[in-house]
């Protein structure tokens, strides 16, 4: 055996040994939860500003739940910031990503200000994206009214050892909390696809996500609170204070930086844009009119999804059952769309039964995860041949340009569907294997024609010529993209707005056996 072969063999042996030890000892390698159990604080008739604002509306509408759909990034920021400012009892915040960027720090400052006014703040973050943020997280956690817990955390917080742990604990670390929820006083819940960060709130100078939130008011917020409690009190949620330590000086400096930034020019300019939103102005004039419904359910995967053999309460079953039960129409919006052979066949079966099936997803140029597009590419042809309508979002999706504090660049991030103009879903669930089987997901299920009409309209807008290419089969049987913003439509014979390197990279990634991880 040559020296190179011996080195390769030892490397392979070491990798297998690491993975095997991680698989066998996962429960012993994972940091243990030590947090004191706590639960959502009960709503009161008129204890807080949100109580006094929402309780009479709920009573007026017969105990139904109010809902407003929020596709605009500025309005989405406002929904979170305004609810934090009006909260007087509690903030429960649960996110896959909370970027340590200007809008992330602005919303962190809103939570800090609420805590300063006596509001209990609980923040639960997935640990995959917290690397390098421990100082700021610990600084906020040190506030007597704020507690931060980390979902499925790494023992090693930074550096090469974190990468080593990622490899060793791959089978357990691979399961992430993808939930998104912002709950104020148990009265308002902002749910949907948005994480916390500039690109989600129309503040990025590069690419901003097209996304969709559902803001709930009233009784069904209790379901979101119960989901939060289940995750918060699970063994996967570990207090940040038990994972890392910093000096008091470091903590004080971190808080001072966030407070100074919140009072700075950058924040002032962005908040002026938020205040100028017609929706925000309408709220302060009392003109916003939620739709009130008794047919709304907030649903989630269980907190320890990967440890459960019983899949009856997994979200994938509920969602796929809704879609595959379509009688007339199923319109799907999924930025990361890897349907798999079984689901693809069943979508084609729906078409054979006379059901209109349509999908809006990202083009290769618009997709921020090329590996996912690689996983989608092989299903595109069979879906088109089976009569499924496919639309791919352009990388530059609109004419608006917000200059220094916003961009017209667009990438789809909305996760929603509507079936038969009657029922559907808005939330964090992508139509891919990772959402189905690896990550925990949550969102709003509805059976209401008015909500269905709003989601259908959002689908039509995203699929329209101004924002998306229509994907079709040409006379030669090859895939083509129609730019329908031209008259006549311009026919493109390769992935639009991409380089040869991007296309080749996506194709090579598609050869790898990684679909189950996408």
N, C-alpha and C positions, 0 to 999 in steps of 0.2 A: 504494500500500500504506500503510495507517495505521500509526501509531507502535506500537500494540499488536501488530499483525501482524508488524512488523519485529522487535520484541523476541521474540515467540514463535518466529519463524523462526530468529533467531540462537541462541536457547536450544536449539531442536531440533537445529540444526547442531552446536553445541558438544557436546551430549549424544552425538550420533551419532559425532562425532570422537573423544570420549573412549572410547566403547565400542569403536570400530574400532581405536584405538591399543592398547587393552588386549588385544584379541583377537590383533592381529598381533605385539605385543611381549611377550605374557604371560610367556614364559620369561625375558626380560631384565628384566622388572619384578619378578619374584618373587625374594625374598632367596635367596641360594645357600646350600646346606648346606656347613658346614665342620667338622662333627663327626667325630671319629675313630671308625671303625667299632668296634663291640663286640658281644658275643654273650652269650647266657644262660650262666651258670656251670653246669658239669655237677653233677648230683646226686651225693651221696656216700652211702655205706652208713650212717654214723652220725656225720657231722660236726656236725650241728646238732640242736636239739631236734625240729624238724619231720622231719628224716631219721629220728631214732630213734623218733618216734611213728608215722610213716606207712610206712616201709619194711617193718617186720614185718607190718603189716596187708595190704599189697599182696602180700607173699609168701604169707601165710595164705590169701588169696583168689585164688591162682593167677595173679597178674599182672594182674588186672582193675582197672578204674578205679572208685573210689568216687564216689558223687554224693549230695548232699543238696540238696533244693529249699528255698529260703528266701523265703517271701512276706512275712514280717514285717520292718518297717523297723528295729526295734531289733536283731533277730538279724542283719540284713544289716550293720549297723554293727559288731556284735561280730565277725562273720566276718572283716572286714577288720582291725579293731584287734588281735584276738587273734593272727591270723597274722603281723602285723607284729611283735608283741611276741615271738613264738616264732622268728621268722626269725633265722638266724645267718649267712646267706651273701648273699642278694640279695632285693630287692624291685623288680619291674618293674610299673609302674602306667601304664595307658593309658586316657584319658578324653576324651569330647567336652566335658563340663562338669565343672569342679571349682570350686564356688562358694567365694568368700572369705567364708564365714559361719561361725557357731560350730562346726557339725559338720565343715565343710570344714577349718577350722583345727585341730580336734582330730585329724583323720586325718593332716593334714600334720605335726602334732606327733609322732604315732606313727611316721611315716616318719623324722622328724628324730632321734627317740630311737634308732631302729634304726641309723641312720647313725652316731650317737655310739658305738654298740657295735660298729662295724666292718662293718656290712652295706652292700653296694653298692646304692645306690638310683638307679634310672633312672625318670624321669617324662616321659611323652609326652602333651601336651595339644593339642587342637585350638585354633586361635587365635580362632575366632569369638566366644568368651565370656571371653577373658582381659583385655579392655580394663580398664585401671586397676589391674591386679594385678602389673605388672612389678616393682615394688619388692619385694614379698613373694617372687615367683618367683626374682628375682636373689639375694635373701638366702639362700634355701635352696640355690640352685645354687652359691653360694660355698662351701658345705661341701665338704670334700675327697672325701667319699663320696657326694655327690649330684650328679647331672647332670639338667638339665631341657631338653627339646627341644620345639619348637612346630611343629605340623603346618600346612603351607600358610599361613605367617604373613603379616601385613601389614608393610610397611616402616614405615608411620606408625603409631605405637603408640596415639595418643590424638588427640582433637580433630577439627576439621573436615576436616583432611587425611586422616584415616582414612576418613571418609565419602566423600571425593573418590576415594580409592583403591578403596573398595568399588564405586563406580560404574564407574570406569575398568577395573578388573580383574574385572568381574562374571563373565565367562565362566570365569575360573580360580578366583577366590575362592569361587564358588558351590559348589565341590566340597569337602565337609567329611569329617573323620574322625569317625564316629559310634560307633566301637568302644568297648567298656567291658571292662577286664580288670584284675584285681588278682592278681598272681602272686608267691607267697612261696617262696623257696628252690627253685623249680622243682618243688615238691612239692604246693602248694595253689594253685588258681586259682579266683577268684570271677568268674563271667561272668554276663551277663544284660542287663537293661534299665536298671539303676540308674546314674545319674551320681553325683557326690559333692556333697551339699548337704542342707540341713535337710529339705526336702520329700521326700527319698528315704529318710530315716531316722527318720520319725515324730517330727520335732522342730519342725516348723513350727507357728506359732500360727494359721495360716490354713488352707491346704489341703495335705494329704499325699498322695503318690502311692501307689496300689496297684501294686506291682511284683513281680518275680520274679527271683531269682538262682539260678544253679546253681553249687554249690560242688563242685569236683572235687578228688580226691585220687589221686595215682598216675600211671601211665604217660601218659595222654592230656594231662596238664598240659604235657608236652613240645610238643604241637601248639600250645598257647596261647603258649608261649615262642617257638617258631619264628615265629609270626605277629607277636609283638611285635618280634622282631629284624628281620623284613622291613620293618616300618614304621619302626623306629628308625634303620635304616641306609639308608633311602630318601632320595632327593633332596628329598622334601617335608618332612623333619624337620630343623629348623634350631635350633641351640643358642640358648637365650634370651640367653646372654652376648654373642652376636654381633649381637643386635637392639637392645639397650638397655643403658644404663649408669646406675649410681647411686653415690653416695659411700659410703665405708665406714661412716660414721655412720648413714646411712639404712638400710643393710643390718643393722647391729647393732640399731638400734631396731626394725626389723621382726621380727627373731627374738625380741627381748625381749617384744614384744607377744603373739606367739603362745604363748610359754612361760608368760607371766603368765596369759593367758586359760585355758590348759589346767589351771592350778592354781586357777582361780577358782570362785566359787559356782555360776555357770551351768553350767560343765562338770561340777562335782561332782553337781549334781542330775540332769543328763542321764545321766551314767555310772551313777548309782544305779539309774535306770530300766533301763538296759541290763543291769546285774548282776542285777536282779530277774527278768529274763526266764526262764521255765521252761526254754527251750532252752539258754540260757547256763549255767544251774545244772546242767542235765543233762550238758552238756559237761564241766564240772569234776568231776562224779561218774562220768565215764566211761560215760554211758548213751546217748550218741548212736550210732546205728547207720546208717552210710551204706549205700545200696544199691550192690552191686558188679556191674558190667556190663562185658562185652567189646564192646558194640555202641554205643559213644559216639564221636563225631567232633567235634573243634573245628574250625570252618570260618570263613573270612573272605574278603571281597573283597580284591583286590590293592591295595597301598598307592597306586599311581598309576592307579587305576581309570579315571579320565576320559581318560587318555592312551592307553589300550589299545584297539585295534580288535578283538582277540580277546576275546569275551565268554564263552568256554567255562568259565572259572574264576570267573565272577561268582556271587555267592551267590544272586541272584534265580533263576537257572536251576535250582539244586538245590532251592530251597524251593518254587517254583511246581510243579516236577515232582512233588514229594512230595504236595502238596495235590491237584493235578489227577489224580493216580493213585489217588485214593480209590475204594474199592469199596463201602463201607458208610456211612462217616461221616467228615466233615471239620469239626472244631470249631476256630474261629479266634479268637484274642484279639489285638486291634490297637487301641491308643488313637487312632492316626491312621490312618483307613481311607478311602483314596481308590482304589478298585479299578480304575478305568478301564473302558472299554467292553469290551475283549477279555477281561480277567479276570472281569468281571461275567457276561458271556455264558457263559463256561466254568464258572463256579459254578452258573449256572442249568442248564446242560447236565448237570452232575453230578446235580442234583435230578431231572431228567427220567429219569435212569438208575436212580433209586431210592436215591441217596445222601442221607443226612441232612447238610445243610450249615447250620452255625450260626456267627454272628459276634457277639462282644461288643466293643463300642467305647464311646467316650464320648458322652454326650448333649451338646447344645450348652451346657447350663449347666455341665457338668463339664469341657468341653474347654478346655485352657489355650491352644490355638491356634485361634481362631474361623475363620481362613481355611481350615484343614483341614476343619472341619465344613462349611463352605460348599462345599468340593469334594466332600464325601461326600453331601450332601443330594440331588443329582440322581440318584445311583445307588440311593438307598433304595427308591424306588418300583419300578423294574424288578426289583430283587432280591426284594422282597416278592411281587410278581406272579409271579415265577419259583419261589416256594416256599422261598426262603432264610429261615431264622429269624434275626431281628435283635433284639439286646438292647442297650440304651444305659444306661450307668452313671449313677446319680443323682449330683447334685452333693454331697449329704451322704449318704455311703454307710454309715453305721453308728451305733450308739448310743454307742460308746466316746467318752470325752472326757478328754483328758489335760491340760486346763487350760493353765497358762502355757507348758508346754514340749511341747505336742502338741495336735492338733486332730482332730475327727471329720470335718472336711471331706475329701472324697475325689475324686481324679481318677485315671482309669486310666492306667497307664504300662507294664503288662506287655505283652510281645511274645512270643507263643507260639502253637503250634497242635499238635493231635494228630489223627492220621489212622488210622482203622480200629482204634483201641485198640491199635496196634502201634508206631507210629513218630511222630516229630514234631520240634519245634524249640523252643528257648528262647534268646532273645538280644536283639539291639538292632534287629532288622529290623522296621520298620513295613510294613504292606501299602499302600504309597503310592509314587508315582513317585520321590520323593526318595530313599527307601531303595533302590529298584530300580536307579536309573540315575545318581544324583548323588553320594550319600554312600557312604563305605565302611562296611560293617557286618560283624558277627561274631556267633557264638553256638555253641550246642551242638546238633548233630543226634543223634538217638538212634533206635534200633530195638530197643525193649525194652518188654515189656508192663507191667512194674511202673512204669517212669517214665511211660509213656503213661497209665496209670491215674491217677497223681498229677496230671498236667497236665489230664486230663479232669475230675477232681474239682475242680481250681481253676477250670476253665471253668464247671462247673455252679454252683459257689459264686458266681462273679461274675455269672452269668446269672440267679441266683435272685431271688425277689421282694423279699428284704430289701435287695438292692444295685442292681438294675436294673429299668428299665421294659422290657416287651416291646412291640416295635413291630409293628403289624398294619395291615391294610387294613380300613376300616369298610365297612358295607353300601353306603355312597354312593361307595365307591372312594377315599376320602380317607385319608391316613395318620393313624393314631391311636396313642396310647401307653396301655398298660394298667399301672396301678399294682396289681400283684397282691398287695401287702401288705395290701390291703383285702379284705373279704369282704362282698358280691361285689366283684370288681375294679373300680376306678374308671377310667372311660374319659376320657382327656384328648385334646382335639382340636387342641392346638398344643404346640410344644416345651415340655416341662415346666420349671418353675422359671426361666423366662426372662421378660425384659421385652420389650415391643414394639420397643424400640430394638435389643436384642440380635438379635431375629429379623430385623428390617429390615437391620441391618448385615451379618449372615451372608448374607442373600439378595443384597444389593448386591455383596458380595465375590464371590459365586458368578457374577456376570455378567462378571467380569474373566477374561481369557485367561491364567490363571496356574496351571492344573492341573499342568503339568509341573514346577513348582517346589514343589509341596506334598509 
